[in-house]
């Protein structure tokens, strides 16, 4: 199935692209998508995951504009045509 992965700010720097089209097996979950991306882009894993393998606090992952935190975080199933976006922590004032 075809999905779109969007990155912003420091994540875009690591992946080298703001948008990546990916082909995933049916029923793939957010965790699998992120694992595939981390394997393809050195340095991404350290920015996304803590030592326990959980998404770091303040990182926002959206599936079609909806936070996966309100779904099943890393176990959220991805569907054909979904857009997954990952935002790093933002500071400012």
Secondary structure as UniProt FT lines:
FT   STRAND          2..7
FT   HELIX           9..15
FT   STRAND          19..23
FT   TURN            26..27
FT   HELIX           30..40
FT   TURN            42..43
FT   HELIX           44..48
FT   TURN            51..52
FT   TURN            57..58
FT   STRAND          60..63
FT   TURN            64..65
FT   STRAND          66..67
FT   HELIX           68..70
FT   TURN            71..72
FT   HELIX           73..75
FT   TURN            80..81
FT   STRAND          83..87
//
